[in-house]
Amino acid sequence: MFCFSRPLALLLMAAALAGCGTQPASLVSQPLQPGPEEPVAYLVGSIGPQNLKASPAPNQRLLFRKRGSAFGAAGIWGGVGRETSQDVKDQTGVASVFVLPLKPGDYEFYDFQFFSSTYSPTLGTTYTSVQAREKFNLPMRLQAGKAYYLGEFRSLCLGASLCAFRWRDQQGRDEPIARQSVPRLPALELIPLDYRSAAPHIIAPPSTAAGQNTPQEMRP
């Protein structure tokens, strides 16, 4: 089990402690937030449980960070209590679409988190976090003025500690939803990542593992 960077951990904890109500599906550390006149790159995707009845945690997160920095961002699905917008609903599960506005640069998708809290009169509030047992690292180069589609990540769980995400390309569905929150969002382009290094935490079709671009090949 791995911990995320301390600044992002504090940001996530603050969101969790904010009480009931709604929360955004996108969370970006302040140092990575572009100013009003600064260039911006967008990272877009969706996250949520494939089956609500088999979901062990009401909070699920995909974790990103800028390479060489302690600061990061997260795409979030929230269920009971601090709910995110339930943008996608199907027969058994739901998902939230996130749009992360970031300063351009080199980033990495490096972990996920299933987070829950319980309260008892004797122990107070206790928190449980499940993350990848073996850290993975998927590098991304985000260029100014572009919007990158990461994909859909639907969680599948067997018990409380054995969880993975099924990856799918749902750009046609997610892009209009993302554009509702960011009307001037540039046209999305699918960012090709080699999910073989993230197995068994991320399950992707074999076709997505072949011929992937490296960060250098993603240069203009």
Backbone as JSON, one array per atom type, in Angstrom:
{
  "sequence": "MFCFSRPLALLLMAAALAGCGTQPASLVSQPLQPGPEEPVAYLVGSIGPQNLKASPAPNQRLLFRKRGSAFGAAGIWGGVGRETSQDVKDQTGVASVFVLPLKPGDYEFYDFQFFSSTYSPTLGTTYTSVQAREKFNLPMRLQAGKAYYLGEFRSLCLGASLCAFRWRDQQGRDEPIARQSVPRLPALELIPLDYRSAAPHIIAPPSTAAGQNTPQEMRP",
  "N": [[0.84, -1.19, 0.0], [0.54, 2.22, -0.86], [1.29, 5.62, -0.1], [0.0, 8.81, -1.1], [1.37, 12.0, -2.22], [2.18, 14.41, 0.33], [1.03, 17.13, 0.23], [-1.18, 16.68, -1.54], [-2.48, 14.69, -0.14], [-3.34, 16.08, 2.16], [-5.11, 17.83, 0.94], [-7.06, 16.08, -0.07], [-7.96, 14.96, 2.32], [-9.08, 17.19, 3.56], [-11.26, 17.63, 1.88], [-12.71, 15.32, 2.41], [-13.41, 15.71, 5.05], [-15.24, 17.71, 5.0], [-17.9, 17.33, 5.4], [-21.44, 16.57, 4.88], [-23.19, 16.78, 1.7], [-22.5, 18.06, -1.58], [-19.69, 17.45, -3.74], [-17.05, 18.47, -5.94], [-16.02, 16.56, -8.83], [-13.47, 16.87, -9.55], [-10.22, 17.61, -8.48], [-7.59, 19.75, -7.77], [-4.33, 20.51, -6.8], [-3.34, 23.62, -5.4], [-0.86, 24.85, -6.37], [-0.74, 23.79, -8.95], [-2.81, 24.85, -10.34], [-3.82, 26.75, -13.07], [-3.4, 30.29, -13.55], [-5.63, 33.13, -14.28], [-4.68, 34.28, -16.7], [-2.86, 32.46, -17.59], [-1.4, 29.71, -19.47], [-3.23, 26.66, -20.1], [-3.87, 23.19, -19.68], [-6.02, 20.41, -20.16], [-7.23, 17.56, -18.42], [-9.27, 14.87, -18.83], [-11.77, 12.58, -17.79], [-13.63, 9.69, -16.57], [-14.99, 8.2, -13.61], [-16.07, 5.63, -11.4], [-18.17, 3.2, -9.62], [-18.61, -0.04, -11.01], [-20.6, -1.65, -10.11], [-22.86, -0.75, -7.78], [-23.7, -2.18, -5.5], [-21.59, -3.84, -5.0], [-19.55, -2.24, -4.21], [-16.95, -1.28, -2.12], [-16.27, 1.12, -0.91], [-17.28, 4.48, -0.33], [-15.94, 6.55, -1.52], [-13.89, 7.13, -4.23], [-10.84, 7.42, -6.02], [-8.72, 8.62, -8.62], [-5.32, 9.14, -8.96], [-3.04, 11.71, -9.74], [0.07, 13.36, -10.53], [2.41, 16.06, -10.83], [5.43, 15.53, -12.5], [8.41, 15.18, -10.68], [7.51, 16.79, -8.66], [5.79, 17.48, -5.56], [3.16, 17.95, -5.73], [-0.24, 17.34, -6.72], [-3.19, 15.99, -8.4], [-6.64, 14.92, -8.61], [-9.12, 12.7, -9.89], [-12.42, 12.16, -8.97], [-14.87, 10.02, -7.54], [-17.74, 10.21, -5.58], [-19.89, 8.77, -3.2], [-22.09, 7.99, -0.79], [-22.93, 10.57, 1.46], [-20.65, 12.85, 0.87], [-21.38, 13.46, -2.09], [-20.48, 13.21, -5.53], [-21.35, 14.62, -8.73], [-23.57, 12.49, -10.29], [-23.03, 11.56, -13.16], [-23.19, 9.53, -15.05], [-25.31, 6.84, -15.4], [-26.1, 3.49, -15.21], [-27.31, 0.11, -15.52], [-26.44, -1.13, -13.07], [-24.47, 0.44, -11.92], [-22.69, 3.63, -11.44], [-21.1, 6.72, -12.52], [-18.82, 9.49, -12.38], [-17.93, 12.37, -14.25], [-14.83, 13.92, -14.67], [-13.0, 16.99, -14.94], [-9.89, 18.19, -15.17], [-8.24, 21.12, -14.84], [-5.02, 22.05, -15.61], [-1.65, 23.24, -15.11], [0.43, 23.27, -17.94], [2.73, 20.59, -18.74], [4.9, 17.88, -17.65], [3.38, 15.03, -16.44], [2.2, 12.33, -14.28], [0.23, 9.43, -14.04], [-0.3, 7.66, -11.28], [-1.45, 6.2, -9.17], [-4.31, 4.94, -7.29], [-7.19, 5.33, -5.12], [-9.28, 3.91, -2.67], [-11.49, 5.08, -0.42], [-12.81, 5.33, 2.83], [-14.89, 6.13, 5.67], [-15.75, 5.54, 9.09], [-17.87, 5.78, 11.95], [-17.86, 5.5, 15.48], [-19.13, 5.57, 18.84], [-17.18, 5.06, 20.76], [-14.63, 4.96, 19.51], [-14.65, 7.11, 17.84], [-14.26, 8.79, 14.7], [-12.98, 6.77, 12.2], [-10.69, 6.07, 9.56], [-10.34, 4.41, 6.45], [-8.15, 3.32, 3.95], [-7.52, 2.06, 0.78], [-5.08, 1.26, -1.51], [-2.92, 0.92, -4.43], [-0.95, -1.99, -4.24], [1.45, -2.4, -5.49], [3.21, 0.11, -6.87], [2.4, 1.92, -9.83], [3.38, 3.61, -12.86], [2.49, 5.91, -15.13], [3.45, 7.92, -17.58], [2.67, 11.25, -18.75], [2.55, 13.85, -21.1], [1.36, 17.0, -21.04], [0.13, 19.46, -23.08], [-0.11, 22.99, -23.6], [-3.27, 24.5, -24.16], [-4.58, 22.24, -25.02], [-6.83, 19.43, -24.68], [-7.08, 16.43, -23.01], [-8.28, 13.16, -23.23], [-8.69, 10.71, -20.86], [-10.1, 8.37, -20.39], [-12.65, 5.96, -19.35], [-13.01, 4.75, -16.06], [-14.04, 2.14, -14.35], [-14.8, 0.78, -11.3], [-14.16, -2.45, -9.99], [-14.76, -4.81, -7.54], [-13.74, -7.37, -5.32], [-14.54, -8.25, -2.36], [-13.27, -6.3, 0.45], [-10.71, -5.35, -0.02], [-9.61, -6.1, -2.45], [-9.45, -4.73, -5.35], [-10.01, -3.31, -8.6], [-9.79, -1.41, -11.67], [-11.8, -1.24, -14.55], [-10.96, -0.31, -17.74], [-12.26, 1.77, -20.33], [-12.88, 3.25, -23.53], [-14.82, 5.9, -23.6], [-15.29, 8.29, -24.87], [-17.12, 9.59, -26.63], [-19.43, 9.69, -25.09], [-18.61, 10.94, -22.69], [-17.45, 13.42, -23.38], [-19.46, 15.47, -24.14], [-20.62, 15.78, -21.59], [-18.47, 16.73, -20.05], [-18.11, 19.15, -21.34], [-20.24, 20.61, -20.48], [-19.49, 21.62, -18.0], [-17.19, 22.99, -18.64], [-17.49, 25.03, -20.99], [-15.87, 26.05, -23.11], [-14.06, 24.09, -23.62], [-11.34, 22.59, -25.27], [-11.4, 20.44, -28.21], [-11.46, 17.01, -27.42], [-8.7, 14.75, -27.23], [-7.73, 11.42, -27.32], [-5.57, 10.22, -24.88], [-2.86, 8.16, -25.23], [-2.03, 5.52, -23.23], [0.07, 3.02, -21.83], [-1.27, 0.45, -20.37], [-0.3, -1.91, -19.42], [1.68, -1.84, -17.5], [0.27, -1.14, -15.31], [-1.26, -3.24, -14.58], [-2.32, -5.66, -12.11], [-4.17, -3.71, -11.54], [-5.47, -1.97, -13.25], [-7.58, -2.84, -15.8], [-7.45, -3.33, -19.13], [-8.44, -3.47, -22.62], [-6.56, -5.69, -24.8], [-5.72, -4.38, -27.14], [-5.17, -1.77, -26.45], [-2.71, -1.83, -25.36], [-0.73, -2.02, -27.19], [1.65, -0.45, -29.3], [1.86, 2.06, -28.04], [2.25, 5.58, -27.42], [5.21, 7.27, -26.4], [6.15, 9.81, -23.95], [7.93, 11.52, -25.34], [7.23, 11.12, -28.0], [4.84, 12.38, -28.06], [5.27, 15.0, -28.38], [4.74, 18.17, -30.09]],
  "CA": [[0.0, 0.0, 0.0], [1.38, 3.39, -1.01], [0.68, 6.9, 0.24], [0.23, 9.86, -2.08], [2.18, 13.11, -1.71], [1.56, 15.04, 1.5], [0.1, 18.21, -0.11], [-2.41, 16.15, -2.08], [-3.15, 13.98, 0.95], [-4.02, 17.07, 2.98], [-6.22, 18.36, 0.17], [-8.09, 15.06, -0.1], [-8.51, 14.83, 3.66], [-9.94, 18.35, 3.79], [-12.51, 17.4, 1.16], [-13.45, 14.27, 3.09], [-13.9, 16.19, 6.34], [-16.1, 18.88, 4.8], [-19.26, 17.05, 5.8], [-22.38, 16.12, 3.86], [-23.43, 17.71, 0.6], [-21.91, 17.64, -2.84], [-18.3, 17.82, -3.95], [-16.68, 18.33, -7.35], [-15.33, 15.34, -9.21], [-12.12, 17.27, -9.94], [-9.48, 18.23, -7.39], [-6.26, 20.13, -8.23], [-3.54, 21.26, -5.82], [-3.27, 25.04, -5.78], [0.29, 25.19, -7.23], [-0.93, 23.31, -10.31], [-3.96, 25.52, -10.94], [-3.41, 27.89, -13.91], [-4.0, 31.59, -13.29], [-6.56, 33.58, -15.32], [-3.99, 34.59, -17.96], [-1.82, 31.46, -17.81], [-1.81, 28.58, -20.33], [-3.89, 25.57, -19.38], [-4.13, 21.91, -20.34], [-7.11, 19.72, -19.46], [-7.23, 16.1, -18.36], [-10.69, 14.55, -18.69], [-12.08, 11.16, -17.7], [-14.76, 9.37, -15.7], [-14.68, 7.21, -12.58], [-17.21, 5.22, -10.58], [-18.3, 1.76, -9.44], [-19.34, -0.82, -12.01], [-21.77, -2.16, -9.42], [-22.98, -0.06, -6.49], [-23.85, -3.13, -4.41], [-20.31, -4.49, -4.75], [-18.55, -1.2, -4.0], [-16.61, -1.29, -0.7], [-15.94, 2.44, -0.38], [-18.09, 5.55, -0.93], [-15.06, 7.53, -2.17], [-12.9, 6.5, -5.1], [-10.03, 8.49, -6.6], [-7.58, 8.39, -9.49], [-4.33, 10.1, -8.48], [-2.05, 12.19, -10.7], [0.98, 14.35, -9.96], [3.39, 16.61, -11.75], [6.68, 14.81, -12.32], [9.39, 15.94, -9.94], [6.83, 17.7, -7.73], [4.97, 16.83, -4.55], [1.78, 18.38, -5.89], [-1.0, 16.48, -7.61], [-4.6, 16.22, -8.69], [-7.41, 13.68, -8.5], [-10.48, 12.53, -10.39], [-13.1, 11.63, -7.78], [-16.28, 9.63, -7.44], [-18.22, 10.19, -4.21], [-21.22, 8.21, -3.05], [-22.83, 8.4, 0.39], [-22.38, 11.74, 2.16], [-20.11, 13.85, -0.05], [-21.59, 12.93, -3.42], [-20.16, 13.93, -6.74], [-22.43, 14.54, -9.7], [-23.68, 11.14, -10.86], [-23.24, 11.9, -14.56], [-23.45, 8.32, -15.82], [-26.06, 5.84, -14.65], [-26.5, 2.34, -16.01], [-28.15, -0.85, -14.8], [-26.0, -1.44, -11.71], [-23.44, 1.35, -11.42], [-22.7, 5.04, -11.78], [-19.78, 7.31, -12.69], [-18.73, 10.95, -12.45], [-16.97, 12.87, -15.22], [-13.98, 14.95, -14.09], [-12.22, 17.84, -15.83], [-8.8, 18.75, -14.38], [-7.44, 22.16, -15.48], [-3.67, 21.93, -15.06], [-0.54, 23.9, -15.78], [1.06, 22.33, -18.86], [3.98, 20.0, -18.29], [4.99, 16.43, -17.56], [2.63, 14.47, -15.31], [2.12, 10.88, -14.26], [-0.87, 8.74, -13.4], [0.55, 6.78, -10.48], [-2.09, 5.44, -8.1], [-5.73, 5.15, -7.06], [-7.52, 5.18, -3.71], [-10.63, 3.67, -2.19], [-11.43, 5.75, 0.88], [-14.07, 5.27, 3.59], [-14.82, 6.53, 7.08], [-16.79, 5.01, 9.95], [-17.93, 6.46, 13.26], [-18.37, 4.77, 16.63], [-19.05, 6.42, 20.03], [-15.96, 4.81, 21.55], [-13.41, 5.23, 18.74], [-14.79, 8.3, 17.02], [-14.22, 8.55, 13.26], [-11.8, 6.09, 11.69], [-10.61, 6.14, 8.1], [-9.73, 3.28, 5.79], [-7.69, 3.64, 2.6], [-6.96, 0.97, 0.0], [-4.39, 1.75, -2.7], [-2.18, -0.11, -5.15], [0.13, -2.61, -3.48], [2.65, -2.14, -6.27], [3.03, 1.39, -7.53], [2.61, 1.98, -11.27], [3.77, 4.94, -13.31], [2.1, 6.14, -16.52], [3.8, 9.32, -17.85], [1.84, 12.02, -19.67], [2.98, 15.22, -21.37], [0.17, 17.81, -21.31], [0.52, 20.68, -23.78], [-1.01, 24.14, -23.42], [-4.34, 24.66, -25.14], [-5.13, 20.95, -25.43], [-7.62, 18.68, -23.7], [-6.76, 15.02, -23.19], [-9.24, 12.23, -22.65], [-8.0, 9.61, -20.21], [-10.93, 7.18, -20.49], [-13.56, 5.63, -18.26], [-12.46, 3.81, -15.09], [-15.14, 1.62, -13.54], [-14.2, -0.09, -10.28], [-14.66, -3.8, -9.76], [-14.19, -5.21, -6.26], [-14.03, -8.64, -4.69], [-14.21, -8.0, -0.96], [-12.97, -4.92, 0.84], [-9.35, -4.92, -0.32], [-9.19, -6.54, -3.77], [-10.18, -3.86, -6.26], [-9.35, -2.92, -9.84], [-10.59, -0.58, -12.55], [-11.92, -1.61, -15.95], [-10.8, 0.86, -18.6], [-12.92, 1.78, -21.63], [-12.94, 4.52, -24.24], [-16.19, 6.41, -23.65], [-15.15, 9.72, -25.19], [-18.35, 10.12, -27.2], [-20.39, 9.92, -24.01], [-18.09, 11.82, -21.64], [-17.08, 14.76, -23.84], [-20.55, 16.45, -23.94], [-20.8, 16.03, -20.15], [-17.36, 17.6, -19.64], [-18.29, 20.48, -21.93], [-21.24, 21.33, -19.68], [-18.8, 22.34, -16.93], [-16.18, 23.85, -19.27], [-18.04, 25.21, -22.34], [-14.83, 26.31, -24.11], [-13.11, 22.99, -23.58], [-10.89, 22.17, -26.61], [-11.78, 19.09, -28.62], [-10.69, 16.01, -26.7], [-7.92, 13.74, -27.92], [-7.44, 10.3, -26.42], [-4.16, 10.12, -24.53], [-2.54, 6.73, -25.25], [-1.19, 5.05, -22.13], [0.31, 1.58, -21.83], [-1.78, 0.01, -19.08], [0.3, -3.18, -18.99], [2.45, -1.63, -16.27], [-0.68, -0.91, -14.22], [-1.96, -4.48, -14.25], [-3.73, -5.97, -12.36], [-5.03, -2.67, -10.97], [-6.26, -1.43, -14.35], [-7.84, -3.87, -16.79], [-7.73, -2.67, -20.4], [-8.38, -4.4, -23.75], [-5.19, -5.88, -25.29], [-5.39, -3.45, -28.22], [-4.68, -0.51, -25.9], [-1.36, -2.01, -24.84], [0.23, -2.11, -28.29], [1.91, 0.74, -30.07], [1.58, 3.26, -27.28], [3.19, 6.68, -27.58], [5.99, 7.72, -25.26], [6.0, 11.26, -23.81], [8.67, 12.23, -26.36], [6.5, 11.05, -29.25], [3.66, 13.22, -27.97], [5.63, 16.38, -28.63], [4.21, 18.64, -31.35]],
  "C": [[0.88, 1.24, 0.0], [0.59, 4.64, -0.63], [0.95, 7.9, -0.88], [0.98, 11.0, -1.41], [1.43, 13.86, -0.6], [0.65, 16.21, 1.14], [-1.22, 17.71, -0.67], [-3.19, 15.39, -1.02], [-3.94, 14.94, 1.83], [-5.24, 17.64, 2.26], [-7.38, 17.37, 0.13], [-8.75, 14.9, 1.26], [-9.45, 15.98, 3.97], [-11.28, 18.18, 3.1], [-13.36, 16.37, 1.87], [-14.08, 14.75, 4.39], [-14.92, 17.32, 6.21], [-17.56, 18.6, 5.11], [-20.13, 16.61, 4.63], [-22.56, 17.19, 2.79], [-22.82, 17.17, -0.67], [-20.46, 18.12, -2.91], [-18.0, 17.71, -5.44], [-15.96, 17.02, -7.59], [-13.88, 15.61, -9.58], [-11.46, 17.99, -8.78], [-8.05, 18.48, -7.85], [-5.55, 20.91, -7.14], [-3.32, 22.68, -6.32], [-2.06, 25.37, -6.66], [0.16, 24.74, -8.67], [-2.1, 23.97, -11.03], [-3.49, 26.71, -11.78], [-4.11, 29.17, -13.49], [-4.87, 32.02, -14.45], [-5.9, 33.82, -16.68], [-2.9, 33.57, -18.3], [-2.32, 30.36, -18.74], [-2.34, 27.43, -19.49], [-3.98, 24.35, -20.28], [-5.19, 21.19, -19.51], [-6.93, 18.21, -19.54], [-8.65, 15.68, -17.98], [-10.86, 13.03, -18.62], [-13.32, 10.94, -16.86], [-14.38, 8.22, -14.78], [-15.94, 6.87, -11.8], [-17.3, 3.71, -10.49], [-19.1, 1.11, -10.57], [-20.64, -1.33, -11.41], [-21.83, -1.53, -8.04], [-23.05, -1.04, -5.32], [-22.53, -3.79, -4.04], [-19.2, -3.48, -4.5], [-18.22, -1.09, -2.52], [-16.4, 0.09, -0.1], [-16.76, 3.51, -1.08], [-17.27, 6.64, -1.58], [-13.98, 6.81, -2.95], [-12.16, 7.58, -5.86], [-8.95, 7.93, -7.51], [-6.58, 9.49, -9.19], [-3.28, 10.41, -9.54], [-1.12, 13.17, -9.98], [1.91, 14.86, -11.06], [4.73, 15.94, -11.47], [7.72, 15.72, -11.68], [8.82, 16.89, -8.92], [6.06, 16.87, -6.72], [3.5, 17.12, -4.75], [1.06, 17.54, -6.94], [-2.43, 16.9, -7.8], [-5.31, 14.87, -8.63], [-8.73, 13.8, -9.23], [-11.23, 11.72, -9.35], [-14.52, 11.15, -8.11], [-16.64, 9.56, -5.96], [-19.64, 9.68, -4.15], [-21.93, 8.79, -1.85], [-22.14, 9.58, 1.07], [-21.95, 12.8, 1.17], [-20.21, 13.33, -1.48], [-21.02, 13.84, -4.5], [-21.37, 13.84, -7.67], [-22.44, 13.16, -10.35], [-24.03, 11.29, -12.34], [-23.65, 10.71, -15.41], [-24.18, 7.34, -14.92], [-26.44, 4.72, -15.61], [-27.22, 1.35, -15.11], [-27.75, -1.03, -13.34], [-25.04, -0.42, -11.11], [-23.62, 2.79, -11.88], [-21.26, 5.51, -11.99], [-19.9, 8.82, -12.74], [-17.66, 11.32, -13.46], [-16.17, 14.0, -14.57], [-13.24, 15.71, -15.19], [-11.16, 18.53, -14.97], [-8.08, 19.83, -15.19], [-6.07, 22.25, -14.83], [-2.7, 22.83, -15.81], [0.12, 22.89, -16.71], [2.37, 21.78, -18.3], [3.92, 18.49, -18.28], [4.33, 15.94, -16.27], [2.74, 12.96, -15.34], [0.86, 10.45, -13.51], [-0.23, 7.6, -12.62], [-0.17, 5.95, -9.42], [-3.6, 5.68, -8.13], [-5.98, 5.01, -5.57], [-8.99, 4.88, -3.54], [-10.65, 4.12, -0.73], [-12.8, 5.68, 1.55], [-13.83, 5.71, 5.01], [-15.99, 5.92, 7.84], [-16.73, 5.7, 11.3], [-18.48, 5.51, 14.32], [-18.23, 5.67, 17.86], [-17.76, 6.25, 20.82], [-14.69, 5.21, 20.81], [-13.46, 6.53, 17.96], [-14.78, 7.92, 15.54], [-12.9, 7.9, 12.88], [-11.86, 6.05, 10.17], [-9.86, 4.92, 7.57], [-9.38, 3.65, 4.36], [-7.07, 2.41, 1.96], [-6.36, 1.56, -1.27], [-3.62, 0.62, -3.35], [-1.07, -0.68, -4.27], [1.47, -2.42, -4.17], [2.41, -0.89, -7.11], [3.26, 1.27, -9.04], [2.91, 3.42, -11.66], [3.48, 5.08, -14.79], [2.36, 7.6, -16.86], [2.9, 9.95, -18.91], [2.47, 13.39, -19.87], [1.76, 16.01, -21.83], [0.59, 19.15, -21.88], [-0.55, 21.76, -23.62], [-2.04, 24.18, -24.54], [-4.96, 23.36, -25.61], [-5.91, 20.31, -24.29], [-7.46, 17.19, -24.02], [-7.8, 14.16, -22.49], [-8.52, 11.0, -22.15], [-8.77, 8.3, -20.35], [-11.87, 7.04, -19.32], [-12.91, 4.57, -17.38], [-13.6, 3.38, -14.17], [-14.57, 0.57, -12.59], [-14.94, -1.41, -10.17], [-14.0, -4.32, -8.5], [-14.66, -6.59, -5.85], [-13.6, -8.51, -3.23], [-13.79, -6.56, -0.75], [-11.61, -4.44, 0.36], [-8.85, -5.33, -1.7], [-10.02, -5.8, -4.82], [-9.34, -3.55, -7.5], [-10.3, -2.03, -10.62], [-10.62, -1.19, -13.95], [-11.88, -0.35, -16.79], [-11.59, 0.68, -19.89], [-12.84, 3.17, -22.22], [-14.4, 4.91, -24.38], [-16.19, 7.9, -23.98], [-16.43, 10.32, -25.74], [-19.41, 10.43, -26.16], [-19.91, 10.99, -23.04], [-17.81, 13.24, -22.11], [-18.21, 15.77, -23.71], [-20.79, 16.77, -22.47], [-19.72, 16.97, -19.64], [-17.56, 19.02, -20.15], [-19.38, 21.29, -21.21], [-20.59, 22.14, -18.57], [-17.74, 23.29, -17.47], [-16.61, 24.06, -20.73], [-16.98, 25.41, -23.42], [-13.73, 25.25, -24.09], [-12.66, 22.65, -25.01], [-11.37, 20.76, -26.94], [-10.87, 18.06, -27.95], [-9.9, 15.13, -27.65], [-7.55, 12.67, -26.92], [-5.94, 10.23, -26.15], [-3.79, 8.65, -24.43], [-1.58, 6.36, -24.13], [-1.08, 3.53, -22.2], [-0.07, 1.04, -20.46], [-1.21, -1.33, -18.64], [1.06, -3.0, -17.68], [1.55, -1.38, -15.07], [-1.48, -2.14, -13.87], [-1.46, -5.03, -12.92], [-4.68, -4.89, -11.85], [-5.93, -2.02, -12.01], [-6.36, -2.49, -15.42], [-8.27, -3.19, -18.08], [-7.7, -3.71, -21.51], [-6.96, -4.52, -24.28], [-4.78, -4.86, -26.35], [-4.83, -2.14, -27.69], [-3.25, -0.62, -25.41], [-0.31, -2.01, -25.94], [0.41, -0.76, -28.96], [1.63, 2.03, -29.34], [2.64, 4.31, -27.53], [3.96, 6.91, -26.3], [5.8, 9.21, -25.11], [6.75, 12.01, -24.9], [7.93, 12.25, -27.67], [5.25, 11.92, -29.24], [4.0, 14.69, -28.14], [5.04, 16.84, -29.95], [5.26, 18.52, -32.45]]
}
